[in-house]
Amino acid sequence: MESSSSIYSTEPLATLTKNKKPNLEETEKLMRIEKERHDRLIGQLKAAEARNRNRILKLKYFNAKQDEIDHIIESQSTALKAVRLEAFLPPVRSKKVIIPDSLNPIERRKLETLIDDDTNEVINRRL
């Protein structure tokens, strides 16, 4: 059996036969090496396509499941029933959405002051 380094090599086959006139055995050997390389590459491509199909199917399944759960919760007659059902259903994986803060620090402080003001001391409207 030949060494595996020639099979895994990425150099062109022409450089393997440099300065020699290949005979029939060498030509067959080179063709077999090239076929093995080609078969290995095709196998890798097929495996990558299968992984991608599986990933897409999994995403479709989880999205459909989440949509169905949302529909069932929305179709409850009262908010209390909807909250109770949502609490009992198993959590579904969801992407964590990062929402950037659109307020600068000064605006953030003003907003927090308004939120924390229970007695309306900051805003006194006289009508």
N, C-alpha and C positions, 0 to 999 in steps of 0.2 A: 504494500500500500504506500502511496506517495505521502509526502509530508503535507500537513494541513495548512502550512504557511502559503503554499502556492494556490490553494483554493480560496483562502481569505484575502489574498493579495488584491489590491485595487489597481495595480499597474496593468497596462494593456498587454495583451498576449504577444504583440509584435516584439516587445522588448525581451520576452522570454526566449525568443528564437533569434536574437540578434547575432549577427556574424556567423550564422549557421544556416545551412540549407536543411530544412526539416525533412525527415523521411516519413514514411507512412505511419509508423508507430508514434512518433512524436506529434504528428498532426492529430492523430486520434486522441492522444492524451490531452493535448491543448483544447481540442473540441469538447472533451468530456469535462475538463476543468471549467470551461466557459459555460457549459450547460448547467453544471452544479451551481455556479455563481448565479446564473439566471433563475434557476429554480428556487434558490434561497431568497433572492430578492422578491420573486413573485409571492412566496410564502409569507414574507414579512408584510408585503402590501395587503394581502388578503387578511392577515391577522389584524392589521390596523383598521381596515374597513369594517371588520366584524366588531371590534371594540367601539368604533364610532356608532355603528348601528345600535349596539346595546346601550350606549350612553343616551342616544336620542330616544329610544323606546322607554328607558327609565325616566327621563325627563317628562315625556308625554304622560306616562302613568301617574307620576306624582302631581303634575299639573291638573290632570283630570280628577284625581282624588281630592285635591284641595278645592277645586271648583265645585265638586259635588258637596263637600262639607260646608262650604260657604253658602251654597244654595239651600241646604237643609236648615242651616241656622237662620238664614234670612226668611224662610217660609214659616217660622214659628209664629204663633198667634200673639204672644206677648213677649215683651223684652225680657221678663224674668225667665220664661221658658227657654228663650234663646241663649241667655247667659248660662243657665243651668246646663243646657245641652253642650255648649261650647266647653264648659268646665269638665264634663265627663268624657268628651271625645279625646282620643289620643292626639298628642301634638303632631303636626305634620312639619317636616323640615321646610324651612323657608330661608330664602336668602336674606342676609342681614343688609338692610339698606342704610347706607351712610348718607345722612342729609347734612350738607355743609351749613355752618352757622352764617346766616346772612346779616347778622347784626354785629356792629363793631362793639368794643368793650363799653363805651359810654352809653350807647343805645341799650345794650344788654342790662346795665345797671339801672337805667331809667325804667325799663320794662319790669325788672324784678322788684323795684320799689313800688310800682303800681300794682303788681300782683300781690305783694305782701301787705298792702294797705287795706285792712279790713274795715276801718272806720272812715274811709274817704278823707283823710286829713290832707293828702297830697292834692286832691282835686276837690275843691269846695265850689260847688255850683250854687249860685244864688238866683233863684227865679222870682 
